[in-house]
Amino acid sequence: MGPRLRNRSYRAELGVTEAGSPIVRIVPENPGAPSAHHRQVAAFIYELAAEMERRSQEIGATWAISPEAWNARLILELGSRTEVGAADAFLQSILGDFDLA
């Protein structure tokens, strides 16, 4: 199943937590646009998180998806360091499908 929401109003910035888990920060392309309103960003984050959950289940991933709408980010909380490669590939795939890469 592909993403239900495709939006070029945002871009993704990648980072990592102190524990080494990937972070996806969602940044509005045009800060003055209606899509930059915090509620619109939150809606996009939850839609992205929902798709990440669906795909994680399909591949049997054990990581947790933690959306932080107030912080405009999602954290892919890894269960172990052995998941880093799979998590990176997973993120590249989903961010590409959402046109955020």
C-alpha distance (Angstrom), angle and dihedral (degrees) to the residues before:
residue distance angle dihedral
M1 . . .
G2 3.80 . .
P3 3.77 126.9 .
R4 3.78 115.7 -71.4
L5 3.78 92.9 -149.4
R6 3.77 123.5 48.6
N7 3.76 115.3 180.0
R8 3.79 134.3 169.7
S9 3.79 90.5 -170.8
Y10 3.81 88.4 93.3
R11 3.77 141.5 45.7
A12 3.79 130.2 -159.2
E13 3.78 126.2 -123.1
L14 3.78 114.7 -164.5
G15 3.78 127.0 -145.8
V16 3.79 140.7 145.7
T17 3.78 135.3 -116.3
E18 3.79 121.7 -121.9
A19 3.81 86.7 -97.6
G20 3.82 91.1 54.8
S21 3.80 99.4 -105.4
P22 3.81 116.5 142.3
I23 3.81 119.3 -105.4
V24 3.80 124.2 -158.2
R25 3.79 112.7 -161.5
I26 3.82 115.3 -165.0
V27 3.80 113.1 -142.8
P28 3.82 124.0 -173.0
E29 3.81 111.8 -123.2
N30 3.82 90.7 -144.8
P31 3.82 111.6 33.3
G32 3.82 91.1 -164.1
A33 3.80 96.1 53.2
P34 3.81 122.9 102.3
S35 3.82 88.3 -114.8
A36 3.82 88.6 64.3
H37 3.82 92.0 65.1
H38 3.80 109.6 116.2
R39 3.81 92.4 -117.4
Q40 3.80 92.2 53.5
V41 3.81 91.2 47.9
A42 3.82 89.2 49.0
A43 3.81 91.5 50.8
F44 3.80 90.3 51.2
I45 3.81 91.8 48.1
Y46 3.81 92.0 51.5
E47 3.81 92.0 48.2
L48 3.81 90.3 49.9
A49 3.81 90.8 46.8
A50 3.82 91.0 50.3
E51 3.80 91.4 53.1
M52 3.81 90.0 46.6
E53 3.82 89.5 52.9
R54 3.82 92.1 50.3
R55 3.79 92.7 49.3
S56 3.81 93.0 43.9
Q57 3.79 89.6 55.6
E58 3.81 91.2 48.7
I59 3.81 91.9 56.3
G60 3.80 95.6 38.6
A61 3.80 94.5 -117.2
T62 3.80 117.5 174.0
W63 3.80 97.5 -155.9
A64 3.80 122.6 107.5
I65 3.80 125.1 -122.8
S66 3.81 110.5 -140.0
P67 3.81 115.0 -173.3
E68 3.80 115.6 -162.3
A69 3.79 103.7 -170.1
W70 3.81 93.2 174.9
N71 3.80 88.3 57.4
A72 3.84 95.9 39.7
R73 3.79 92.5 -123.2
L74 3.79 147.2 102.0
I75 3.78 124.8 -145.0
L76 3.77 121.9 -152.3
E77 3.80 98.8 -151.3
L78 3.78 108.3 -152.8
G79 3.78 121.9 -147.2
S80 3.80 92.2 -151.2
R81 3.79 142.1 -1.3
T82 3.80 89.3 -105.4
E83 3.83 88.6 73.8
V84 3.82 95.2 61.9
G85 3.82 96.7 95.0
A86 3.79 94.1 44.9
A87 3.81 91.0 46.1
D88 3.81 92.0 51.5
A89 3.81 91.7 50.6
F90 3.81 90.4 45.4
L91 3.81 92.2 52.4
Q92 3.80 93.9 46.6
S93 3.80 89.8 52.1
I94 3.79 97.1 48.4
L95 3.80 94.8 40.5
G96 3.80 89.0 51.4
D97 3.80 91.5 49.8
F98 3.81 90.3 50.8
D99 3.82 90.2 46.7
L100 3.81 91.0 -118.3
A101 3.82 98.9 117.2
